[in-house]
Amino acid sequence: MERPVVVGVDGSDGSLAALDWAVEEAARFRLPLRVVYASLWERYEGAVPSLTSERPAEKVAAQHIIASSEQRAGQLFPDLQVNGVTVPDDAVDALVEESRDAAALVTGSSGRGAVRGLLLGSVSLAVAGRADCPVVVVRGEEHNIKGMSNRVVVGVGEADEAATAVRFALREAEARGCELQAVRAWRSPGQPTDPLSVLDSAAREYAAQAAAVLDEVLEEAMAAYPDVSVTRTVVEGPAHRVLLGPAADADLLVLGATRRQGRLGLQLGRVSHTALHRASCPVAVVAHR
């Protein structure tokens, strides 16, 4: 059985954007779509028989959200296999559990419970750090979300950690029929970031080393995707800032992540954390295996 694209919904504008993106993704790869609404009410009240004909508001809302999501998906792609479900759990635990059997997990950048003014909802951040499959947080400008830039960008970290993210990015670029821009940031240790420093021999050496890592990571992965046009970009500066530039003109920013196991709280590195809060396009976090 094919693993589905899973999308978390809660009726917010952010989750509607995530739903539309997930529908496109599932149709693009010819995968089923699983729409998930997490409801703590179901956990505590689901087994209690109702003494009246009136259904509690939360249950009615859950049914409405799932039904309207299924209808919206069907209108976008009538042939798409869609399965909507209400899960008796809190949102983070429910989506992390769903990720164990998913091809990808999609969330919005904020939901009903997000405090106004926050750049990223706590559910999306927590899920991105804990899920077993690639997580896409749908955020950014409308033309980026709708895939109008015709470009996927992948941030390339260390060679032994970037391969999974690069393969994911190539697969996305191939399916979309667009180009891939692979970006590797570099810095001269102990020196301030200065555009003129690229003239120094030491700086040129660091830039060459960064380019070599980029070539190493791309060489093997590109063999499986010969039709994808790949551009290489080596830029001086901190990676968490450098990647925001290319992301402004991208349909998707793909980042590898080595999660810090055995710790409570945030498990993602600075690059992923910054992109999830500030990128102008959807961000995919792909765990290194």
C-alpha positions, 0 to 999 in steps of 0.5 A: 500500500502506498504511503499517503501525503498527510495534512493536518487541518483545524479550519484556520486559513493556514490549514486551508493553504496547507490542504491545497498544497498537500492536494497538489503534492499528492496529485503530483506523485499520484499518492493518496491524501489523508486529512487529519483533525486532532481533537482532545474532546474525542479522547475524553468524550468519545466513549461516553454515550450522549444523553441528548440529541444535541452533539457537543460543539467540538464534535460538530466542528470536527466533522464539519472541518473534515467534510469540508476539507474532503470536499475541497480536495475533491473539487481541486482533483476529482480523481484524488483518493482522499481519506479524512479522519478525526484523531482522539489526541492533541495535534502534535502527538497525532501528527507525529504518529501519522508521520510514521506511515506517511510519505510526507506530512504537511502543516500550515505555518499557524493554526487556530491556537497560534497567538496573533503575531507569532511567525510560526505556530507551536504545532508546526514547529514541534511536528517538524522537529519530531516527525519520522517523515519529511515535513512541509510547513506551508508559509510565505507569499502567495506566488511561492505557495502556488508554485509560480517561481519554477524553482526548488532550493536546497540548502546543502550542509555537511556531506554526510548529512545532506544526501537525504535532503538533496534526493528529496529536493531533486525528486520534487524538482523532477516532479514539478518540471523545474530547476533545482538550486543547490546552495552551500554557505561558507565562512572564514573562521575568525574573520568578519563577513566582508564582501571584499574578503573573497579576494583573499587567498584564504577566503578563496580556499574556503569557497573552493572547499564549500564548492567541493562539498556541493559537488560531492553531495550532488554527484551521486544523487543527480545520477538518478535524476538526469533530467533535472537542471541543477545550478550550484551557488556558493555564498559567504555568510551564515547559512541561516541568513544566506538561504533566505535570499534564494527562498524568496524566489522559490516554490520550496526550500528543502533543508536537511536536519540532524535532530538532537535526540534525548532532549525536550523542547526544540530539536531543530538547528538554527538554519531550520528554525530560522527558515521555518519562521522567516522564509518566503516560501514553503519549507521542507525539513528532511531528517538525515537517516 
